Amino acid sequence: MDNPARKKVRVGDLLLEKKLITDDQLMQALAEQKKTGKKLGRAITDLGFVREDELLKTLADFFSYPYIDLSRFRINQKLVQRLPETHARRYRCLVLSEEKNGLLVGMSDPTDLMALDDIQRVLQATVYPAFVREQELIEILDSVYRRQEQMANIAVELEGELSGSEFDIDQMAMSSDVNEAPVVRLLQSLFEDAVQIKASDIHIEPEEHQLRIRLRVDGELQEQVMKERRVASALVSRLKIMSGLDISEKRLPQDGRFNIRVLHKSIDVRLSTMPVQFGESVVMRLLDQSAGMLEMHKLGMPDAIQQRFEYLIKRPHGLVLVTGPTGSGKTTTLYAALSVLNQPEKKIITAEDPIEYRLPRVNQVQINQKVGLEFATVLRAALRQDPDIVLVGEMRDHETAEIGLRAAMTGHMVLSTLHTNDAVSTVARLMDMGVDQYLVASSLRAVVAQRLVKKLCTYCQHDYTPDTQEISWLETLESGSSSQPYKAASGCHHCHNTGYQGRIGIYELLEMTPDLVAAMREGQQQQFADIAAGQKGFRSLALCALDYARSGITSLDEVFRVSATLDEAGG
């Protein structure tokens, strides 16, 4: 291989020649190198004499190698996997692209000839090196490999240790040697991977010939498949022990929870098991307790809605509902409301299933249907405890809804959630539950409907021009919206090539007015909807999403997705 790296270079002399450093700075860097053992280039950048990208571009020009800005480079996951993780981490390198006669490999130090030779031997292809920033490279290695090779190796080890009997599997799962048991190390790697990529859920799904593990990130599942299917029994048994469940009961669903510490974070895990054809399926919801509750101003509510919402929940009595489908962030919004209301002079009681955050000064009750402790039961008892504010996790039935509305009518502020498509359909939903009109009319103060949309990755987003079909749709949604600037994202290592990082709420707020109450009493649903749509400041969920798209927070694809979901549910 004709390798320019075999040219000799003295970094200090090169930088002096380019007038990027002075003689005095070079002497300081040499002293730093001698003291710390760092490479001279690293010492120079750490001392702040030259920016790292400036140094790398200078070296790239000298060696006639490219300099790649990884923050804007789209990583090919399959191509990266051609180089084993151990080699990628040892030599700080990453396969970037397939060239005509070889592979382009990003390296923190392409002048390392031994590394180049070994990488070329492993890849069995000609290697064309490129300079990349070391910190960006390390972040990508953590993102791309994500301990999958480590988990696969542990699974193979565990499969080899398992005998054919379920008894032996359970014995291994209960092993007291926490540091050595492969099942414990496999779970540790799994939780570390999940926390690292900010997964909200872990799915463990045994199949006939393999084990499928899927992590939900920003609402979408990412999967890893293991051929060692029999390790599933050991994983499930260990998780049942951690949750205090019956490991011998494999025929019925079970629910539990436990707390673990992963990557210096305290994670609360809610676990659900369910018998399936080839074993037991397990789903775990992860809640980062160390992150604390989300504050109201961090929810993403438009300022006008947030101000009105805070005013409404601070009123002395009435019912305020937060609505939306499962996983739309309703509970997060309620907790943010409690953080505003939680003052020494206020008595707050909650009925929750489950309790997600432990709150100081708040009397929280965990619903337990097995012993008859249901929402309606707790709500009745709570009203005898002299509360100012009552939070009901969910209005699931007529009884709970009626007690909540009566409590709001008799001088309590009641907060709760309901599963409805949007704010306008909430009143109809309450009626369908059999609640009397006069209770809704006299107690309901406001409804906040919400959804979650994915946020564009800030590293790889770019300007986007809507096509003809999108322009037509935008004009239907709101006149003049097609002429606005929009953004899209191509995908990079920061967002795992999805183009999105994180989610944000979209909201609509409906306040009950005398006109709305009158329409509701007369049973005029269309008139109710028309008055609501014409309410001053009212913007629908779809328009809220469109506002975020105009601001470059989300994409038009997300606006279309939300609007289509609303249309389907409404139809």
C-alpha positions as CSV (number, residue, x, y, z in Angstrom):
1,M,0.0,0.0,0.0
2,D,1.4,3.4,-1.0
3,N,1.1,5.0,2.3
4,P,1.8,8.8,2.8
5,A,1.9,8.1,6.6
6,R,5.5,6.8,6.1
7,K,6.5,10.4,5.5
8,K,8.3,11.7,8.6
9,V,6.7,14.6,10.4
10,R,7.7,16.7,13.4
11,V,4.4,18.1,14.6
12,G,6.0,21.0,16.4
13,D,8.1,22.0,13.3
14,L,5.1,21.8,11.0
15,L,3.0,24.0,13.2
16,L,5.9,26.5,13.5
17,E,6.3,26.5,9.7
18,K,2.6,27.2,9.3
19,K,2.9,30.0,12.0
20,L,0.2,28.3,14.1
21,I,2.3,28.4,17.3
22,T,5.3,30.3,18.6
23,D,8.7,29.0,19.8
24,D,7.7,29.7,23.4
25,Q,4.4,27.8,23.0
26,L,6.3,24.8,21.5
27,M,8.6,24.8,24.5
28,Q,5.6,24.8,26.9
29,A,4.0,22.0,24.9
30,L,7.2,19.9,25.0
31,A,7.4,20.4,28.8
32,E,3.8,19.3,29.1
33,Q,4.5,16.3,26.9
34,K,7.4,15.3,29.1
35,K,5.4,15.7,32.3
36,T,2.2,13.9,31.2
37,G,3.4,11.5,28.5
38,K,0.9,12.8,26.0
39,K,1.5,13.0,22.3
40,L,2.8,16.5,21.3
41,G,-0.3,17.3,19.2
42,R,-2.6,16.5,22.2
43,A,-0.4,18.6,24.5
44,I,-0.6,21.5,22.1
45,T,-4.4,21.3,21.8
46,D,-5.0,20.7,25.5
47,L,-3.0,23.9,26.2
48,G,-5.3,25.8,23.9
49,F,-2.5,26.9,21.5
50,V,-4.2,25.4,18.4
51,R,-7.8,24.1,17.9
52,E,-8.0,20.3,17.4
53,D,-9.7,20.6,14.0
54,E,-7.1,23.1,12.9
55,L,-4.3,20.8,13.9
56,L,-5.9,17.8,12.2
57,K,-6.5,19.8,9.0
58,T,-2.9,20.8,8.9
59,L,-1.7,17.2,9.4
60,A,-4.3,16.0,6.8
61,D,-2.9,18.5,4.2
62,F,0.7,17.3,5.0
63,F,-0.1,13.6,4.5
64,S,-2.6,14.2,1.7
65,Y,-5.3,12.5,3.8
66,P,-8.9,13.7,4.1
67,Y,-10.1,15.3,7.3
68,I,-13.7,14.1,8.1
69,D,-16.0,16.1,10.4
70,L,-17.9,13.2,12.0
71,S,-20.6,15.4,13.5
72,R,-22.0,15.8,9.9
73,F,-21.1,12.3,8.6
74,R,-23.8,9.7,8.2
75,I,-22.6,6.4,9.7
76,N,-23.3,3.1,8.0
77,Q,-24.0,0.7,10.8
78,K,-23.4,-2.5,8.7
79,L,-20.1,-1.1,7.3
80,V,-18.9,-0.2,10.8
81,Q,-19.6,-3.7,12.1
82,R,-17.0,-5.2,9.6
83,L,-14.3,-4.1,12.1
84,P,-14.6,-5.9,15.5
85,E,-15.3,-3.7,18.4
86,T,-12.0,-4.6,20.2
87,H,-9.9,-3.4,17.2
88,A,-12.0,-0.3,16.7
89,R,-11.5,0.7,20.4
90,R,-7.8,-0.4,20.6
91,Y,-6.8,1.7,17.5
92,R,-9.4,4.4,17.9
93,C,-10.7,3.9,14.3
94,L,-14.0,3.5,12.5
95,V,-14.9,2.3,9.0
96,L,-16.6,5.2,7.3
97,S,-17.3,4.3,3.6
98,E,-16.6,1.8,0.9
99,E,-14.3,3.2,-1.8
100,K,-13.5,1.8,-5.3
101,N,-10.5,-0.2,-4.2
102,G,-10.8,-0.4,-0.4
103,L,-12.3,1.2,2.7
104,L,-12.1,4.7,4.1
105,V,-11.2,4.4,7.8
106,G,-11.4,7.4,10.2
107,M,-8.6,7.3,12.8
108,S,-7.5,9.5,15.6
109,D,-3.9,8.9,14.6
110,P,-3.5,7.7,11.0
111,T,0.3,8.0,11.4
112,D,0.3,4.8,13.5
113,L,1.7,2.4,10.9
114,M,1.4,-0.7,13.1
115,A,-2.3,0.1,13.6
116,L,-2.8,0.6,9.9
117,D,-1.2,-2.7,9.0
118,D,-3.3,-4.6,11.6
119,I,-6.6,-2.9,10.6
120,Q,-5.9,-3.8,7.0
121,R,-5.2,-7.4,8.0
122,V,-8.4,-7.7,9.9
123,L,-10.6,-6.0,7.2
124,Q,-8.8,-7.9,4.4
125,A,-9.0,-4.8,2.3
126,T,-6.9,-1.8,1.4
127,V,-7.3,0.9,4.0
128,Y,-7.4,4.6,3.2
129,P,-7.0,6.5,6.4
130,A,-8.7,9.8,7.3
131,F,-8.1,12.2,10.2
132,V,-11.0,12.6,12.6
133,R,-11.5,14.2,16.0
134,E,-10.8,11.7,18.8
135,Q,-13.7,12.7,21.1
136,E,-16.2,12.5,18.3
137,L,-14.8,9.1,17.4
138,I,-15.1,7.7,20.9
139,E,-18.8,9.0,21.1
140,I,-19.5,7.1,17.9
141,L,-17.9,3.9,19.1
142,D,-20.1,4.0,22.2
143,S,-23.1,4.7,20.0
144,V,-22.5,2.2,17.3
145,Y,-21.3,-0.8,19.1
146,R,-23.5,-0.2,22.2
147,R,-22.2,-3.3,24.0
148,Q,-23.9,-5.6,21.5
149,E,-20.8,-7.7,21.0
150,Q,-20.3,-7.8,24.8
151,M,-23.9,-9.0,25.3
152,A,-23.6,-11.6,22.5
153,N,-20.4,-13.0,24.1
154,I,-22.0,-13.2,27.5
155,A,-25.1,-14.9,26.0
156,V,-22.9,-17.5,24.4
157,E,-21.1,-18.1,27.7
158,L,-24.5,-18.4,29.5
159,E,-25.9,-20.8,26.9
160,G,-22.9,-23.0,27.4
161,E,-23.4,-23.1,31.2
162,L,-27.1,-23.9,31.1
163,S,-28.2,-27.5,31.4
164,G,-31.5,-28.8,30.0
165,S,-33.5,-28.5,33.2
166,E,-35.5,-25.5,34.2
167,F,-34.3,-26.1,37.8
168,D,-30.7,-25.5,36.9
169,I,-31.6,-22.4,35.0
170,D,-33.4,-21.0,38.0
171,Q,-30.4,-22.0,40.3
172,M,-28.1,-20.0,38.0
173,A,-30.4,-17.0,38.0
174,M,-30.3,-17.0,41.8
175,S,-26.6,-17.3,42.0
176,S,-25.2,-15.3,44.9
177,D,-22.0,-14.6,43.0
178,V,-23.2,-11.4,41.5
179,N,-19.9,-10.3,40.0
180,E,-19.4,-13.6,38.1
181,A,-22.9,-14.9,37.1
182,P,-23.2,-14.5,33.3
183,V,-26.9,-13.7,33.6
184,V,-26.1,-10.8,35.9
185,R,-23.4,-9.4,33.6
186,L,-25.8,-9.8,30.6
187,L,-28.5,-7.8,32.4
188,Q,-25.9,-5.2,33.5
189,S,-24.8,-4.7,29.9
190,L,-28.4,-4.5,28.7
191,F,-29.4,-1.9,31.3
192,E,-26.2,0.1,30.6
193,D,-27.0,0.1,26.8
194,A,-30.6,1.2,27.5
195,V,-29.6,4.0,29.8
196,Q,-26.8,5.2,27.4
197,I,-29.3,5.6,24.5
198,K,-32.1,6.9,26.7
199,A,-34.5,4.1,26.1
200,S,-37.8,4.3,27.8
201,D,-38.6,0.5,27.6
202,I,-36.8,-2.8,27.3
203,H,-38.7,-5.7,25.6
204,I,-37.4,-9.3,26.1
205,E,-39.2,-11.6,23.7
206,P,-38.3,-15.4,23.4
207,E,-39.0,-17.1,20.1
208,E,-38.7,-20.6,19.0
209,H,-35.0,-20.4,17.8
210,Q,-33.8,-17.0,19.1
211,L,-34.2,-14.3,21.7
212,R,-35.3,-10.9,20.6
213,I,-34.4,-7.9,22.7
214,R,-35.9,-4.5,21.7
215,L,-35.3,-1.1,23.2
216,R,-37.8,1.8,22.7
217,V,-36.1,5.1,21.9
218,D,-38.1,8.2,21.2
219,G,-41.2,6.1,20.7
220,E,-39.6,3.6,18.2
221,L,-38.2,0.1,18.8
222,Q,-34.6,-0.9,18.1
223,E,-33.8,-4.6,18.2
224,Q,-31.0,-7.0,18.8
225,V,-31.4,-10.7,18.0
226,M,-29.6,-13.5,20.0
227,K,-29.4,-17.0,18.8
228,E,-29.1,-18.3,22.4
229,R,-32.8,-18.5,23.0
230,R,-32.5,-20.6,26.2
231,V,-30.9,-17.7,28.1
232,A,-34.3,-16.1,28.2
233,S,-35.4,-18.3,31.1
234,A,-32.4,-17.3,33.2
235,L,-33.0,-13.6,32.4
236,V,-36.6,-13.8,33.3
237,S,-35.9,-15.7,36.6
238,R,-33.3,-13.2,37.6
239,L,-35.6,-10.2,36.9
240,K,-38.4,-11.9,38.8
241,I,-36.1,-12.3,41.9
242,M,-35.1,-8.6,41.6
243,S,-38.8,-7.7,41.4
244,G,-39.9,-9.9,44.3
245,L,-42.1,-12.1,42.1
246,D,-42.8,-15.8,42.1
247,I,-40.2,-17.5,39.8
248,S,-42.1,-20.7,39.8
249,E,-45.2,-19.2,38.3
250,K,-44.8,-19.2,34.6
251,R,-48.5,-19.5,33.5
252,L,-49.9,-16.2,34.7
253,P,-48.8,-12.5,34.1
254,Q,-47.0,-10.8,37.0
255,D,-46.1,-7.2,37.7
256,G,-43.3,-5.8,39.9
257,R,-40.7,-3.1,40.3
258,F,-37.2,-2.6,41.5
259,N,-34.6,0.1,41.6
260,I,-31.0,-0.2,40.2
261,R,-28.1,2.1,39.8
262,V,-26.7,2.2,36.2
263,L,-24.0,4.6,34.9
264,H,-24.2,6.7,38.1
265,K,-28.0,7.1,37.7
266,S,-30.8,5.8,39.9
267,I,-33.3,3.9,37.6
268,D,-36.7,2.8,38.7
269,V,-37.8,-0.2,36.7
270,R,-41.5,-1.3,36.4
271,L,-41.6,-4.9,35.1
272,S,-44.4,-6.8,33.5
273,T,-44.3,-10.5,32.5
274,M,-46.7,-12.4,30.3
275,P,-46.7,-16.1,29.2
276,V,-46.2,-16.4,25.5
277,Q,-45.8,-19.4,23.2
278,F,-42.1,-20.0,23.8
279,G,-41.6,-18.8,27.4
280,E,-42.4,-15.5,29.1
281,S,-42.3,-12.0,27.5
282,V,-40.9,-9.3,29.7
283,V,-41.4,-5.5,29.3
284,M,-39.6,-3.1,31.6
285,R,-40.4,0.6,31.8
286,L,-37.3,2.6,32.8
287,L,-37.7,5.8,34.9
288,D,-34.6,7.9,35.7
289,Q,-35.2,9.0,39.3
290,S,-31.9,10.9,39.4
291,A,-33.1,13.2,36.6
292,G,-35.9,14.5,38.9
293,M,-39.3,15.7,37.8
294,L,-39.7,17.8,34.6
295,E,-40.4,21.4,35.4
296,M,-43.3,23.1,33.8
297,H,-41.2,25.4,31.6
298,K,-39.3,22.4,30.2
299,L,-42.4,20.6,28.9
300,G,-42.4,22.5,25.7
301,M,-45.8,24.1,26.2
302,P,-46.4,27.2,24.2
303,D,-46.1,30.2,26.5
304,A,-49.7,31.2,26.1
305,I,-51.0,27.7,27.0
306,Q,-48.5,27.4,29.9
307,Q,-49.6,30.7,31.5
308,R,-53.3,29.8,31.2
309,F,-52.7,26.2,32.5
310,E,-50.8,27.5,35.6
311,Y,-53.6,30.0,36.3
312,L,-56.2,27.3,36.0
313,I,-54.6,24.7,38.3
314,K,-54.0,27.4,41.0
315,R,-57.7,28.2,41.2
316,P,-59.3,27.0,44.5
317,H,-61.6,24.4,42.9
318,G,-62.6,22.7,39.7
319,L,-61.5,19.8,37.5
320,V,-58.6,20.1,35.0
321,L,-58.1,17.1,32.7
322,V,-55.0,16.1,30.7
323,T,-55.9,13.9,27.8
324,G,-54.2,11.8,25.1
325,P,-53.3,8.2,24.2
326,T,-51.0,6.0,26.2
327,G,-47.4,7.2,26.1
328,S,-48.3,10.8,25.3
329,G,-46.7,12.3,28.4
330,K,-49.9,13.0,30.4
331,T,-48.4,11.8,33.7
332,T,-45.3,14.0,33.1
333,T,-47.5,17.0,32.7
334,L,-49.4,16.2,35.9
335,Y,-46.2,15.9,37.9
336,A,-45.0,19.2,36.5
337,A,-48.3,20.7,37.6
338,L,-47.7,19.3,41.1
339,S,-44.2,20.8,41.2
340,V,-45.9,24.2,40.8
341,L,-48.6,23.5,43.4
342,N,-46.5,21.7,46.0
343,Q,-46.3,24.4,48.7
344,P,-46.3,24.1,52.6
345,E,-49.8,25.6,52.8
346,K,-51.4,23.1,50.4
347,K,-52.4,19.6,51.3
348,I,-52.0,17.3,48.2
349,I,-53.2,13.7,48.0
350,T,-52.6,11.5,44.9
351,A,-54.0,8.2,43.8
352,E,-51.6,6.7,41.2
353,D,-51.0,3.4,39.4
354,P,-48.1,3.3,39.6
355,I,-46.3,6.0,41.6
356,E,-43.6,7.2,39.3
357,Y,-41.9,9.9,41.4
358,R,-41.6,10.1,45.1
359,L,-42.6,13.7,46.1
360,P,-41.9,15.4,49.4
361,R,-44.9,16.8,51.2
362,V,-47.3,14.9,49.0
363,N,-49.4,12.0,50.3
364,Q,-49.2,9.5,47.5
365,V,-51.3,6.3,47.4
366,Q,-50.4,3.3,45.2
367,I,-53.5,1.7,43.6
368,N,-53.7,-2.1,44.5
369,Q,-56.7,-3.7,42.8
370,K,-55.8,-7.1,44.4
371,V,-56.9,-5.9,47.8
372,G,-59.7,-3.6,46.5
373,L,-57.7,-0.3,46.7
374,E,-59.0,1.2,43.5
375,F,-59.1,4.8,42.3
376,A,-62.7,5.4,43.5
377,T,-61.9,3.9,46.9
378,V,-58.8,6.1,47.4
379,L,-60.6,9.1,46.1
380,R,-63.4,8.7,48.7
381,A,-60.9,8.3,51.5
382,A,-58.8,11.2,50.3
383,L,-61.8,13.6,50.5
384,R,-62.0,12.8,54.3
385,Q,-58.3,13.8,54.7
386,D,-58.9,17.5,54.3
387,P,-57.1,18.0,51.0
388,D,-56.7,21.1,48.9
389,I,-55.6,19.4,45.8
390,V,-56.4,15.8,44.7
391,L,-54.6,14.1,41.8
392,V,-56.3,11.0,40.3
393,G,-54.0,9.1,38.0
394,E,-56.7,8.2,35.6
395,M,-60.5,8.4,35.3
396,R,-61.1,4.8,34.2
397,D,-64.8,4.4,35.0
398,H,-68.1,6.2,35.8
399,E,-67.6,5.9,39.6
400,T,-64.2,7.5,39.6
401,A,-65.2,10.3,37.2
402,E,-68.4,11.1,39.2
403,I,-66.6,11.3,42.6
404,G,-63.8,13.4,41.0
405,L,-66.4,15.9,39.5
406,R,-68.3,16.1,42.8
407,A,-65.0,16.7,44.7
408,A,-64.3,19.6,42.2
409,M,-67.8,21.0,42.8
410,T,-67.4,20.9,46.6
411,G,-64.3,23.0,46.8
412,H,-61.3,20.9,45.8
413,M,-58.9,21.3,42.9
414,V,-58.9,18.0,41.1
415,L,-56.3,17.0,38.4
416,S,-56.7,13.8,36.4
417,T,-56.1,12.2,33.0
418,L,-58.5,10.7,30.4
419,H,-57.9,8.7,27.2
420,T,-59.4,10.9,24.4
421,N,-58.3,11.9,21.0
422,D,-58.4,15.7,21.5
423,A,-59.7,18.3,24.0
424,V,-63.0,18.8,22.2
425,S,-64.0,15.2,22.4
426,T,-63.4,15.0,26.2
427,V,-66.9,16.2,27.2
428,A,-68.5,13.6,24.9
429,R,-66.3,10.9,26.5
430,L,-67.4,11.9,30.0
431,M,-71.0,11.7,28.9
432,D,-70.4,8.2,27.4
433,M,-69.1,7.2,30.8
434,G,-72.6,8.0,32.2
435,V,-71.7,11.2,34.1
436,D,-74.5,13.7,34.6
437,Q,-74.4,16.8,32.4
438,Y,-74.8,19.1,35.4
439,L,-71.7,17.7,37.1
440,V,-69.6,18.3,34.0
441,A,-71.0,21.7,33.4
442,S,-70.5,22.9,37.0
443,S,-67.1,21.2,37.7
444,L,-65.0,21.0,34.5
445,R,-62.7,24.0,34.1
446,A,-60.4,23.1,31.3
447,V,-58.9,20.2,29.2
448,V,-55.3,20.0,28.0
449,A,-54.8,17.5,25.1
450,Q,-51.3,16.4,24.2
451,R,-49.1,14.2,22.0
452,L,-45.4,13.7,21.7
453,V,-43.5,14.6,18.5
454,K,-39.9,13.7,17.7
455,K,-37.3,16.6,17.7
456,L,-35.0,17.0,14.8
457,C,-31.3,16.2,15.5
458,T,-29.5,19.6,15.8
459,Y,-26.3,18.1,14.4
460,C,-27.6,16.9,11.0
461,Q,-30.6,19.1,10.3
462,H,-30.8,21.1,7.1
463,D,-33.2,23.3,5.1
464,Y,-36.1,21.5,3.5
465,T,-38.4,22.5,0.7
466,P,-41.9,20.9,0.7
467,D,-43.0,19.1,-2.4
468,T,-46.2,19.8,-4.4
469,Q,-48.3,17.3,-2.4
470,E,-47.0,18.7,1.0
471,I,-47.6,22.2,-0.1
472,S,-51.2,21.4,-0.9
473,W,-51.7,19.7,2.5
474,L,-50.1,22.6,4.3
475,E,-52.4,25.1,2.7
476,T,-55.3,22.9,3.8
477,L,-54.0,22.9,7.4
478,E,-53.4,26.6,7.5
479,S,-53.4,29.2,4.7
480,G,-49.9,30.6,4.0
481,S,-48.0,27.9,5.8
482,S,-46.5,26.5,2.6
483,S,-44.3,29.5,2.2
484,Q,-42.6,29.1,5.6
485,P,-39.0,27.7,5.9
486,Y,-38.8,24.1,7.2
487,K,-36.1,21.8,8.3
488,A,-35.3,18.0,7.9
489,A,-32.4,15.9,9.1
490,S,-30.3,13.3,7.2
491,G,-29.2,11.2,10.2
492,C,-25.8,11.0,11.9
493,H,-24.1,9.2,14.8
494,H,-25.6,11.6,17.4
495,C,-29.1,10.4,16.5
496,H,-28.3,6.8,15.5
497,N,-29.0,7.7,11.9
498,T,-32.7,8.4,12.6
499,G,-32.6,12.2,12.1
500,Y,-34.3,12.7,15.5
501,Q,-33.1,13.2,19.1
502,G,-35.6,13.3,21.9
503,R,-39.3,14.3,21.9
504,I,-41.3,17.3,22.9
505,G,-45.0,17.7,23.7
506,I,-47.6,19.4,21.5
507,Y,-50.6,20.8,23.3
508,E,-54.1,22.2,22.9
509,L,-56.0,23.9,25.7
510,L,-59.8,24.1,25.8
511,E,-61.3,26.3,28.6
512,M,-64.9,25.9,29.4
513,T,-66.9,29.1,28.7
514,P,-70.6,29.8,29.2
515,D,-71.2,29.3,25.4
516,L,-69.5,25.9,25.5
517,V,-71.5,24.9,28.6
518,A,-74.8,25.9,26.9
519,A,-73.9,23.9,23.8
520,M,-73.0,20.9,26.0
521,R,-76.3,21.1,28.0
522,E,-78.3,21.1,24.7
523,G,-76.3,18.1,23.4
524,Q,-75.2,20.1,20.3
525,Q,-71.8,18.4,19.7
526,Q,-71.1,20.1,16.4
527,Q,-71.9,23.5,17.8
528,F,-69.7,22.7,20.8
529,A,-66.8,21.8,18.4
530,D,-67.4,25.0,16.3
531,I,-67.4,27.2,19.4
532,A,-64.3,25.5,20.8
533,A,-62.4,25.9,17.4
534,G,-63.3,29.6,17.4
535,Q,-62.2,30.2,21.0
536,K,-59.7,33.0,21.3
537,G,-56.1,31.7,21.2
538,F,-57.2,28.1,20.6
539,R,-54.8,26.1,18.4
540,S,-55.3,22.5,17.6
541,L,-52.6,19.8,18.2
542,A,-51.8,19.7,14.4
543,L,-51.3,23.5,14.3
544,C,-49.1,23.3,17.5
545,A,-47.0,20.7,15.7
546,L,-46.9,22.9,12.6
547,D,-45.6,25.8,14.8
548,Y,-42.8,23.6,16.0
549,A,-42.0,22.6,12.4
550,R,-41.8,26.3,11.4
551,S,-39.3,26.8,14.3
552,G,-37.1,24.0,13.1
553,I,-37.9,21.9,16.2
554,T,-39.6,19.1,14.3
555,S,-40.1,17.9,10.8
556,L,-43.1,18.1,8.4
557,D,-43.2,14.3,8.5
558,E,-44.0,14.5,12.2
559,V,-46.7,17.1,11.6
560,F,-48.2,14.8,8.9
561,R,-48.0,11.8,11.3
562,V,-49.8,13.5,14.1
563,S,-52.5,15.0,11.8
564,A,-53.1,11.6,10.2
565,T,-53.4,10.0,13.7
566,L,-55.9,12.6,14.8
567,D,-57.9,12.2,11.5
568,E,-58.0,8.4,11.8
569,A,-59.0,8.5,15.5
570,G,-61.6,11.2,14.8
571,G,-63.1,9.3,11.9
